Amino acid sequence: MLTMLLEAKTNEAATAGAGTGLAFTIFYIVAICVFMYFVFIRPQKKQQKQMDELRDTVRPGDNIMTTGGFYGVVLDVVDDTVIVEFGNNKNCRIPMHKNAIAEVEKDEEEEESKDSKKK
């Protein structure tokens, strides 16, 4: 009889331990997912948003660098397409998608007019 009581107590303890272990495992998985979100996903979305804003502000006369590493001057912007002139050769005009723009250097006159508006 005593052995039956001892076995019942150990079975109850084992069941309670398994429930605690499962809760800890679920908490651990959720904590890892939250960590991954704040370390990888959120900064990438923030950077993508900044690049989209940068590409939306492209105007004719801006100097750009493409994802291929070519420098050029924007001649015209039509929807998602920009016409870029590369180098000193005035005949080298290439239409390209806005997503191919890696960096934008604004025209000096435009920057000065923005600075004067702020003051």
N, C-alpha and C positions, 0 to 999 in steps of 0.2 A: 504494500500500500504506500509506504514511504517512497519507494522508487517511482511509483506512478505519479505522485505529487511533484517530485523533483523533475521528472520528464515533462510534465505539464508546464512547470515554471520555465524550464529552458526553452520550450517551444514558443511560449509567449514572448520571451526576451528576444529570441531569434526573429520573430515576426516584427516586433517593434524596431529592431535594428535594421531590418530590410527596408522598412518604410522611411526611416531616417536617411539611409543611404540613397534611396531613390530621390528623396527631396533634395539632398545635397547635389546629386548628379544633375538634376534638372536646373537647380540654381547655378551650377557651374557652367552648364551649356548656355544658359541665358546670359550670364556674365561675359562669356567669351563672345557671344553674338553682339552684345552692346559694345564691347571693346573694339571689335572689328568695325562696327559702324562708325565709331568716333575716330578711329585711326585711319581707315582706308576710304570708306564710302563718302562720308561727309566732306572731307577736304577735296576729294575729286569733284564732287558736285559743285562746290564753291569755286574751284578753279575753272570748271566748265562754264559756269554762269558768268565769270569775269571775261572769259574769252568770247562768249556770245555777245556781251555788251560791247567789247572792243571791236568786234567785227561789225556790229550794227552802227558804230560811229564812224565807219570808214567813209571818207568824202573824197571827191576828186582833188588831186594835188597832194595827197598824203603819201609819204614814203613808206613802203611796206617791205617786209621780208617774208618770203613764202616758206612753206614747210620744207621745200627742197633746198632752201638756202639762197635763193635768188633775191636780189634787191631790185625794186622797181618803183615807179610812180603810178598812182591810180589816175586813170584818165576819165573813167565813167563807171557809175554804179547802176545796175539794173537788177532789181529784185535780189537774187542770190548769186548773181554773176558780176564780176568786176573786170574791167578791161585795164590791163597793166602794161606799161611801157618799160622795157628793160634796156639798160645801158644807154649809150650815147646815140645809138642808131635809132632814128625816129620811125623807122619802118618795122621795128620789132614790137608789135602790139599783140598781146595774147589775152584772150578772154579766159577767165578762170573762176572757179567756185569760191565763195567767201570762206569756206572751211579750209582752203589752202593757205590762208593768211596766218602767219605765226606771230608777227609783231607789227605794230603800227607806230610810225613816228609822225606826229601831227605837223602840219604846215606852221611855220613860225608866226605868220600874220594871224592865223586863227588862234594860236596860244596867247598872243599879245592882246587880242580883242577879248578873250575870256578873262584874262587877268584884269583888264581895265573895267569890265563889267562887275567883277567881284569887289572892286574898290569903290 
